[in-house]
Amino acid sequence: MTRRAPASTLDGPRPGAARGAGLAKLALVYGLRLFPSEELGEIGEATLTLKDGRTSRVTIHSIEGSKEEIEATLRQSVEAFFDMYPEI
């Protein structure tokens, strides 16, 4: 089972948009931690502050299953994430 925090939007342009058609240097923000699935309660979202002072929200995801199931789902999620940004 995959749990997600409420959907959020990036508070600014999509990655690479400000740099035109050239390949942008990007930073992927992520965090990983394992917990027993029966101990999980509510999962919120994280907020980060950019150098210019703007804030952006990061949706937190949870994947439950065996080690193999978690690894496979995580790979699929990363691939799907980059599919959303064909311009990079």
Secondary structure, DSSP 8 states (H G I E B T S, - for coil): -EEE------SS--TTGGGTTS--------------GGG-----EEEEE-TTS-EEEEE-EEE-S-HHHHHHHHHHHHHHHHHT-TT-
